[in-house]
Amino acid sequence: MTDTEALIGRFLTGLATSAPVAVWAHGSLAGGDYQEGRSDLDLVAVLPRPLTARTVWRVALLHARLRDAPLADRLHCSYLTPATTADAGRSHLTWAYEELFRRPVTPVTRRELHDFGRVLYGAEPGELLPAVPDRELAAFVVRDQQNYWRRQVDRADNWTQEVWVDLGMVTHARAAVTLREGRLITKREALETLPALGAPVEVVEDIRRRRYGTAEPPTERWTARRAELTRAYLGAAIDELVASYDGV
């Protein structure tokens, strides 16, 4: 049994006291691009009743009891109920980055669940989640690029951190393909797509080595150059993507 399987098993056992309607995996774990120890474990749980203070306490306790498990810091889960699944703009109780907060289950996540979501327990996503029209999905990825990622590009300190470089580049490639073809792609496919979108090849190869191979710790000089290359590319690329969107 892998560490991933063991952690999911413990999570499902602990959640059983809340009688979930369904538990689903999305992201890399469902899409076939999961890398143990490098990828997050992205889950959605649908609980049967409104989330009371006692429910929140139970969720917090469940995750606290998992802290000693390998990969527990990578387990993220949003908690919905049958009455709250329809609104893609609604924020839901979420455990991620080892804390509880609220955030939406976005149109991208919802489309992932419909297209290739992995059922870990209970009902299929299509039984509880409304479908995501192409227009809604396209509008969301454009807003995300324009309102979030474009602003982050201007914050130079972010881009000395590998997580920002990796996620910023991959998210842009995925947004571009979604707008062009109306489909979602994996991180591996995103890395294969980036050079054709004009991304700096040395940055793409750096991400690929760290995700799928081995890489030496970066030098200070490369960290600075990678940040400069990434920001220069993403700023112009996001502006072009947003300008090309006609809202149809």
SERO-4910 file (N, C-alpha, C, O; in steps of 0.05 Angstrom, whole numbers):
BEGIN
 pado doro    nc1    nc2    nc3   cac1   cac2   cac3    cc1    cc2    cc3    oc1    oc2    oc3
  Met    A     17    -24      0      0      0      0     18     25      0     36     27     16
  Thr    A     12     43    -17     27     68    -19     19     87      4     -2     84     17
  Asp    A     36    107      9     29    128     29      3    142     21    -13    149     39
  Thr    A     -1    146     -5    -26    160    -14    -50    143     -7    -70    153      4
  Glu    A    -49    117    -14    -72    100     -8    -77     98     22   -100     98     31
  Ala    A    -55     97     38    -59     95     67    -72    120     78    -89    119     95
  Leu    A    -63    143     68    -74    168     78   -104    171     70   -120    179     87
  Ile    A   -110    165     46   -138    166     37   -155    147     54   -178    153     61
  Gly    A   -145    123     59   -160    104     75   -165    115    103   -188    112    113
  Arg    A   -145    127    116   -149    138    142   -169    161    141   -185    165    159
  Phe    A   -167    177    120   -185    200    118   -214    190    115   -232    201    129
  Leu    A   -219    171     98   -246    161     94   -257    148    120   -280    151    126
  Thr    A   -240    134    134   -248    121    159   -256    143    179   -277    140    193
  Gly    A   -240    163    181   -246    185    200   -271    200    193   -286    210    210
  Leu    A   -276    203    167   -299    219    157   -325    203    160   -346    215    159
  Ala    A   -323    177    163   -347    160    163   -366    168    185   -390    164    182
  Thr    A   -356    179    207   -374    187    229   -393    210    221   -413    215    233
  Ser    A   -385    225    199   -402    246    189   -421    237    167   -435    253    155
  Ala    A   -421    211    161   -439    199    141   -439    214    114   -460    223    106
  Pro    A   -416    216    101   -415    231     76   -433    220     55   -437    195     53
  Val    A   -443    237     38   -459    229     14   -440    220     -8   -445    201    -23
  Ala    A   -417    234    -10   -397    228    -31   -370    239    -23   -369    259     -9
  Val    A   -349    226    -32   -322    237    -31   -309    233    -58   -309    211    -69
  Trp    A   -299    255    -69   -287    254    -96   -259    264    -96   -252    281    -79
  Ala    A   -243    254   -114   -216    265   -120   -217    280   -146   -230    272   -165
  His    A   -202    302   -147   -199    317   -173   -169    323   -175   -153    312   -161
  Gly    A   -162    341   -194   -134    348   -197   -117    325   -208   -127    307   -221
  Ser    A    -92    325   -201    -73    304   -211    -81    276   -202    -77    257   -217
  Leu    A    -91    274   -178    -98    247   -168   -119    234   -185   -119    209   -188
  Ala    A   -138    250   -196   -159    238   -213   -151    238   -242   -160    222   -258
  Gly    A   -134    257   -250   -128    261   -278   -105    244   -290    -99    246   -313
  Gly    A    -92    228   -273    -72    210   -283    -44    222   -283    -26    210   -295
  Asp    A    -40    245   -270    -13    257   -270     -3    260   -242     14    278   -236
  Tyr    A    -12    244   -224     -5    246   -196     24    236   -191     32    215   -200
  Gln    A     39    252   -176     66    245   -168     68    245   -138     68    266   -125
  Glu    A     70    221   -126     69    220    -97     92    235    -85    115    233    -93
  Gly    A     85    251    -65    105    268    -51    109    295    -64    121    313    -52
  Arg    A     99    298    -89    101    324   -103     74    336   -109     71    361   -108
  Ser    A     54    319   -114     27    329   -121     11    332    -96     15    318    -76
  Asp    A     -9    350    -97    -28    352    -75    -50    331    -79    -54    320   -101
  Leu    A    -63    324    -57    -86    305    -58   -111    323    -55   -118    331    -33
  Asp    A   -123    328    -78   -146    347    -79   -172    332    -77   -179    316    -95
  Leu    A   -187    337    -56   -212    322    -51   -235    341    -47   -232    364    -40
  Val    A   -259    331    -51   -284    344    -45   -302    324    -30   -306    302    -40
  Ala    A   -313    332     -8   -331    315      7   -358    329      9   -360    353     14
  Val    A   -379    313      4   -407    324      7   -419    311     32   -422    287     33
  Leu    A   -425    328     51   -436    318     76   -467    322     76   -477    339     61
  Pro    A   -482    306     91   -511    305     87   -527    328     97   -549    333     88
  Arg    A   -515    343    117   -531    364    130   -515    390    131   -491    390    126
  Pro    A   -528    412    138   -514    438    140   -491    436    159   -491    421    178
  Leu    A   -470    451    153   -446    450    169   -448    468    194   -445    492    192
  Thr    A   -454    455    216   -456    469    241   -429    472    254   -409    463    244
  Ala    A   -428    486    277   -403    489    292   -392    462    300   -368    458    300
  Arg    A   -409    443    306   -400    417    313   -388    403    289   -368    388    292
  Thr    A   -399    407    266   -388    395    241   -360    406    236   -342    391    230
  Val    A   -357    432    239   -331    445    235   -310    433    255   -288    428    248
  Trp    A   -319    430    280   -301    418    300   -293    390    292   -270    383    296
  Arg    A   -312    374    282   -305    347    274   -285    346    251   -267    330    251
  Val    A   -289    365    232   -271    366    209   -243    374    219   -223    361    211
  Ala    A   -242    394    236   -216    402    246   -202    379    262   -178    375    259
  Leu    A   -217    365    277   -206    342    293   -197    320    274   -175    309    279
  Leu    A   -212    314    253   -204    294    234   -176    301    222   -159    283    222
  His    A   -173    325    213   -148    332    201   -125    334    221   -102    328    215
  Ala    A   -131    342    246   -111    342    267   -101    314    272    -77    310    277
  Arg    A   -118    295    271   -110    267    276    -94    255    254    -81    234    257
  Leu    A    -95    267    230    -80    258    207    -52    270    205    -37    262    188
  Arg    A    -46    290    222    -22    305    219      4    288    219     24    295    207
  Asp    A      3    265    233     26    248    234     30    230    210     51    217    207
  Ala    A     11    230    192     12    212    169     29    224    147     29    248    142
  Pro    A     45    207    133     59    217    109     40    230     89     19    219     84
  Leu    A     48    252     78     33    267     58      9    283     69     -5    296     53
  Ala    A      5    282     95    -19    296    106    -19    326    100    -40    338     97
  Asp    A      5    338     97      6    366     91     -3    372     63     -8    396     56
  Arg    A     -5    352     46    -14    355     18    -44    349     14    -54    352     -8
  Leu    A    -57    340     35    -85    333     32   -102    358     35   -102    372     55
  His    A   -118    364     14   -136    387     14   -164    377      9   -168    360     -8
  Cys    A   -183    388     24   -211    378     20   -230    401     25   -229    415     45
  Ser    A   -249    405      6   -271    424     10   -296    408     18   -301    386      8
  Tyr    A   -312    420     35   -336    406     46   -361    420     38   -366    443     45
  Leu    A   -377    406     22   -403    416     12   -425    401     24   -421    381     39
  Thr    A   -450    410     19   -474    394     25   -491    393      0   -487    410    -18
  Pro    A   -510    375     -2   -528    374    -25   -541    401    -31   -547    407    -54
  Ala    A   -547    417    -11   -561    442    -14   -542    465    -23   -552    486    -31
  Thr    A   -516    460    -23   -497    482    -29   -480    476    -53   -460    490    -58
  Thr    A   -486    455    -68   -468    447    -90   -472    464   -115   -454    466   -132
  Ala    A   -496    477   -118   -502    489   -144   -488    515   -149   -482    521   -173
  Asp    A   -482    531   -129   -471    558   -133   -440    556   -134   -427    552   -114
  Ala    A   -429    561   -158   -400    560   -162   -386    583   -149   -361    582   -145
  Gly    A   -400    604   -141   -388    627   -128   -388    625    -98   -376    642    -85
  Arg    A   -401    606    -87   -404    603    -58   -379    592    -46   -366    574    -57
  Ser    A   -371    603    -23   -347    593     -9   -355    570      9   -376    571     22
  His    A   -338    550     10   -343    526     26   -321    521     46   -298    529     41
  Leu    A   -328    509     68   -308    501     88   -286    484     74   -293    465     60
  Thr    A   -261    491     78   -239    477     64   -216    474     83   -208    492     97
  Trp    A   -204    450     82   -179    445     95   -157    445     74   -158    428     56
  Ala    A   -138    462     76   -115    463     57    -92    478     70    -97    496     86
  Tyr    A    -68    471     63    -44    484     74    -44    483    104    -35    501    118
  Glu    A    -56    460    115    -57    454    143    -72    474    160    -66    480    183
  Glu    A    -94    485    148   -112    502    163   -140    502    150   -143    494    127
  Leu    A   -159    510    166   -187    512    157   -193    541    148   -186    560    162
  Phe    A   -206    544    125   -216    570    116   -238    564     96   -248    542     94
  Arg    A   -247    585     82   -269    581     63   -260    591     36   -247    611     33
  Arg    A   -268    575     15   -262    583    -12   -282    569    -31   -294    549    -23
  Pro    A   -286    580    -55   -305    567    -74   -293    541    -85   -269    537    -86
  Val    A   -311    524    -94   -304    501   -111   -308    511   -140   -331    513   -149
  Thr    A   -287    518   -153   -288    534   -177   -299    519   -201   -302    494   -200
  Pro    A   -307    533   -222   -316    520   -247   -295    500   -258   -302    480   -269
  Val    A   -269    506   -255   -248    487   -264   -250    462   -248   -250    440   -260
  Thr    A   -251    464   -222   -254    439   -205   -279    424   -212   -279    400   -214
  Arg    A   -301    438   -216   -326    425   -222   -325    411   -249   -335    389   -252
  Arg    A   -312    423   -269   -309    410   -295   -291    385   -292   -296    365   -304
  Glu    A   -270    388   -277   -253    365   -272   -269    342   -260   -266    319   -269
  Leu    A   -285    348   -241   -301    327   -228   -320    314   -248   -324    289   -247
  His    A   -332    329   -265   -350    318   -285   -335    302   -306   -344    280   -314
  Asp    A   -312    312   -314   -298    299   -337   -282    274   -328   -282    254   -342
  Phe    A   -269    276   -305   -252    253   -297   -249    250   -267   -230    238   -257
  Gly    A   -269    261   -252   -268    258   -223   -267    229   -214   -280    212   -227
  Arg    A   -253    224   -194   -250    197   -183   -267    194   -158   -264    209   -139
  Val    A   -286    175   -159   -304    171   -136   -290    154   -116   -283    131   -121
  Leu    A   -285    165    -92   -274    150    -70   -295    138    -52   -290    119    -38
  Tyr    A   -318    151    -53   -341    140    -37   -367    153    -47   -367    176    -53
  Gly    A   -388    137    -48   -415    147    -52   -422    154    -81   -414    141   -100
  Ala    A   -437    176    -83   -450    184   -109   -430    195   -129   -408    204   -121
  Glu    A   -437    193   -154   -421    204   -176   -424    235   -175   -444    245   -167
  Pro    A   -403    250   -184   -406    279   -185   -430    289   -201   -443    308   -193
  Gly    A   -436    276   -223   -459    284   -240   -486    282   -226   -505    295   -234
  Glu    A   -487    267   -205   -512    264   -190   -517    288   -171   -540    293   -164
  Leu    A   -496    303   -165   -499    324   -145   -490    352   -154   -499    372   -144
  Leu    A   -472    352   -174   -461    378   -184   -474    385   -211   -474    368   -228
  Pro    A   -483    410   -214   -493    418   -241   -469    418   -261   -446    423   -253
  Ala    A   -475    413   -286   -455    414   -307   -444    443   -309   -458    462   -302
  Val    A   -420    445   -319   -407    471   -323   -406    478   -353   -391    465   -368
  Pro    A   -422    497   -363   -422    504   -391   -395    514   -400   -380    526   -384
  Asp    A   -388    510   -425   -362    520   -436   -358    550   -431   -337    559   -425
  Arg    A   -380    565   -435   -378    594   -432   -371    601   -404   -354    619   -399
  Glu    A   -383    588   -384   -377    594   -356   -348    587   -350   -334    602   -335
  Leu    A   -338    564   -360   -311    556   -355   -291    575   -367   -272    583   -354
  Ala    A   -296    584   -392   -278    602   -406   -277    629   -391   -256    640   -387
  Ala    A   -300    639   -383   -301    665   -369   -286    663   -343   -273    682   -335
  Phe    A   -288    641   -329   -273    638   -304   -243    638   -308   -229    652   -293
  Val    A   -233    623   -327   -204    622   -330   -193    649   -339   -171    656   -332
  Val    A   -208    664   -355   -199    691   -362   -198    709   -338   -179    724   -334
  Arg    A   -219    708   -322   -219    725   -297   -196    718   -279   -183    735   -268
  Asp    A   -191    692   -276   -169    683   -259   -142    693   -269   -125    702   -254
  Gln    A   -138    692   -296   -113    702   -307   -111    732   -304    -90    743   -296
  Gln    A   -133    746   -309   -132    775   -308   -132    786   -280   -116    804   -273
  Asn    A   -149    776   -263   -153    789   -236   -134    778   -215   -129    791   -195
  Tyr    A   -124    754   -219   -106    743   -199    -78    741   -209    -60    754   -198
  Trp    A    -73    725   -231    -46    720   -239    -32    744   -250     -8    748   -245
  Arg    A    -46    761   -265    -33    785   -277    -23    803   -255     -2    815   -257
  Arg    A    -38    805   -233    -30    822   -211     -6    810   -196     12    824   -187
  Gln    A     -6    783   -194     17    770   -181     43    774   -196     64    775   -184
  Val    A     41    775   -222     65    779   -239     80    804   -230    105    805   -231
  Asp    A     66    824   -222     78    850   -214     91    849   -187    105    868   -179
  Arg    A     87    827   -172     99    824   -145    125    807   -148    124    783   -147
  Ala    A    147    821   -151    172    808   -159    181    787   -139    192    766   -147
  Asp    A    176    791   -113    186    772    -93    174    744    -96    187    725    -88
  Asn    A    149    743   -106    136    717   -109    153    698   -126    155    674   -120
  Trp    A    166    709   -147    176    692   -168    204    681   -164    215    667   -181
  Thr    A    215    687   -140    239    672   -132    232    646   -119    249    630   -112
  Gln    A    206    641   -114    196    616   -102    187    597   -124    172    605   -142
  Glu    A    196    572   -122    190    553   -143    160    548   -146    150    544   -168
  Val    A    145    549   -124    117    543   -126    102    563   -143     84    556   -158
  Trp    A    111    589   -143     98    609   -159    106    605   -189     88    607   -206
  Val    A    131    599   -194    139    594   -222    124    570   -233    113    572   -255
  Asp    A    123    548   -218    110    524   -229     80    528   -234     70    523   -255
  Leu    A     67    539   -213     38    541   -215     30    563   -235     10    560   -250
  Gly    A     45    585   -236     39    607   -254     41    598   -283     23    604   -299
  Met    A     63    584   -290     67    575   -317     46    554   -325     34    555   -347
  Val    A     42    534   -308     24    512   -315     -5    523   -317    -20    515   -335
  Thr    A    -13    540   -299    -40    550   -299    -45    566   -324    -67    565   -336
  His    A    -25    582   -333    -29    597   -358    -33    578   -382    -51    582   -398
  Ala    A    -16    558   -384    -19    539   -407    -46    526   -406    -59    522   -427
  Arg    A    -55    518   -383    -81    505   -381   -103    524   -389   -123    516   -402
  Ala    A   -101    549   -381   -122    569   -388   -122    573   -418   -144    574   -430
  Ala    A    -99    574   -431    -97    578   -459   -110    556   -475   -125    560   -494
  Val    A   -105    531   -466   -117    508   -480   -147    507   -475   -163    500   -493
  Thr    A   -156    513   -451   -185    514   -445   -199    534   -463   -220    528   -473
  Leu    A   -188    557   -467   -200    577   -484   -200    569   -513   -220    573   -528
  Arg    A   -179    556   -522   -176    549   -550   -192    524   -557   -204    523   -579
  Glu    A   -193    505   -538   -205    478   -545   -228    470   -527   -241    450   -533
  Gly    A   -233    485   -506   -255    479   -489   -251    455   -471   -271    442   -463
  Arg    A   -226    447   -466   -221    423   -450   -199    429   -429   -185    449   -431
  Leu    A   -198    412   -409   -178    414   -388   -154    396   -394   -158    374   -406
  Ile    A   -130    404   -387   -107    387   -391    -92    383   -365    -96    398   -346
  Thr    A    -75    363   -364    -59    357   -341    -35    376   -340    -29    391   -358
  Lys    A    -20    375   -317      4    390   -315     25    381   -335     40    397   -346
  Arg    A     27    355   -339     46    345   -359     40    356   -386     58    364   -401
  Glu    A     14    355   -394      6    366   -420     12    396   -421     19    406   -442
  Ala    A      8    410   -399     14    438   -398     43    444   -404     50    462   -419
  Leu    A     61    428   -392     89    432   -397     97    426   -426    114    439   -437
  Glu    A     83    407   -438     88    401   -466     77    423   -484     88    427   -506
  Thr    A     57    438   -475     45    459   -491     60    485   -489     60    501   -508
  Leu    A     72    491   -466     84    517   -461    104    527   -482    102    550   -490
  Pro    A    123    510   -492    141    520   -512    127    531   -537    136    551   -548
  Ala    A    106    518   -546     91    527   -569     77    553   -564     70    568   -582
  Leu    A     72    559   -538     60    585   -531     80    607   -528     73    630   -521
  Gly    A    106    600   -532    127    621   -530    140    622   -504    156    641   -499
  Ala    A    136    603   -486    148    604   -459    178    598   -461    186    583   -479
  Pro    A    194    609   -443    222    603   -443    228    574   -437    220    564   -416
  Val    A    241    561   -456    245    532   -454    261    524   -430    255    503   -417
  Glu    A    281    540   -422    297    533   -399    281    533   -373    286    517   -354
  Val    A    261    550   -371    243    550   -348    225    525   -348    221    512   -328
  Val    A    214    519   -372    197    496   -374    212    470   -367    202    453   -353
  Glu    A    237    468   -376    253    444   -370    260    443   -341    261    421   -329
  Asp    A    264    465   -328    269    466   -300    245    456   -284    248    440   -265
  Ile    A    221    464   -292    197    454   -278    194    424   -283    188    409   -264
  Arg    A    199    415   -308    196    387   -314    215    370   -297    207    349   -287
  Arg    A    240    378   -294    259    363   -278    250    361   -249    253    339   -237
  Arg    A    240    382   -238    233    382   -210    207    366   -206    203    354   -184
  Arg    A    189    365   -225    165    350   -222    167    320   -229    156    303   -216
  Tyr    A    183    314   -249    184    287   -259    211    273   -257    214    249   -262
  Gly    A    231    288   -250    258    277   -249    272    285   -224    260    285   -202
  Thr    A    297    292   -226    313    302   -204    326    328   -212    333    332   -235
  Ala    A    330    345   -192    342    371   -198    359    380   -174    352    375   -151
  Glu    A    381    391   -180    399    403   -160    386    428   -149    371    442   -163
  Pro    A    392    435   -124    382    461   -113    391    483   -131    414    484   -139
  Pro    A    374    502   -137    381    524   -156    401    543   -144    401    547   -120
  Thr    A    418    553   -161    436    574   -152    421    600   -149    399    604   -160
  Glu    A    433    619   -135    421    645   -131    418    659   -158    398    673   -163
  Arg    A    438    655   -176    437    668   -202    414    656   -219    400    672   -232
  Trp    A    411    630   -218    389    618   -234    362    625   -222    343    630   -237
  Thr    A    360    626   -196    334    634   -184    326    662   -193    302    666   -200
  Ala    A    345    680   -194    338    707   -203    332    708   -233    313    721   -242
  Arg    A    347    693   -249    342    692   -278    315    679   -284    300    689   -301
  Arg    A    309    657   -270    284    643   -274    260    662   -268    240    662   -282
  Ala    A    263    677   -246    242    695   -239    238    717   -261    215    723   -268
  Glu    A    260    727   -271    259    748   -291    246    737   -317    229    750   -329
  Leu    A    255    713   -325    244    701   -350    214    695   -347    198    700   -365
  Thr    A    206    685   -324    178    677   -319    160    702   -319    139    702   -332
  Arg    A    168    722   -305    152    747   -304    149    760   -331    128    769   -338
  Ala    A    172    761   -346    171    774   -372    152    759   -391    137    771   -406
  Tyr    A    153    732   -389    136    716   -407    107    719   -398     89    725   -415
  Leu    A    101    714   -373     73    713   -364     59    740   -367     35    740   -374
  Gly    A     73    762   -361     59    787   -363     48    792   -391     25    799   -394
  Ala    A     65    788   -411     56    792   -439     36    771   -448     17    777   -462
  Ala    A     41    746   -439     23    724   -448     -5    727   -436    -24    721   -450
  Ile    A     -6    735   -411    -33    738   -399    -47    762   -412    -71    760   -418
  Asp    A    -33    783   -417    -46    806   -430    -57    798   -458    -79    807   -466
  Glu    A    -42    782   -473    -51    773   -499    -75    755   -497    -94    757   -513
  Leu    A    -74    737   -478    -97    718   -474   -122    733   -468   -143    728   -479
  Val    A   -120    752   -449   -144    767   -441   -155    784   -464   -179    786   -468
  Ala    A   -137    796   -479   -145    813   -501   -159    796   -523   -175    807   -538
  Ser    A   -151    771   -525   -163    754   -547   -190    743   -540   -204    733   -557
  Tyr    A   -198    746   -514   -223    734   -506   -247    752   -514   -247    776   -507
  Asp    A   -266    741   -528   -288    757   -537   -314    752   -521   -335    764   -528
  Gly    A   -312    735   -501   -335    731   -484   -357    713   -495   -378    710   -483
  Val    A   -352    701   -518   -372    683   -530   -370    655   -520   -385    638   -528
***
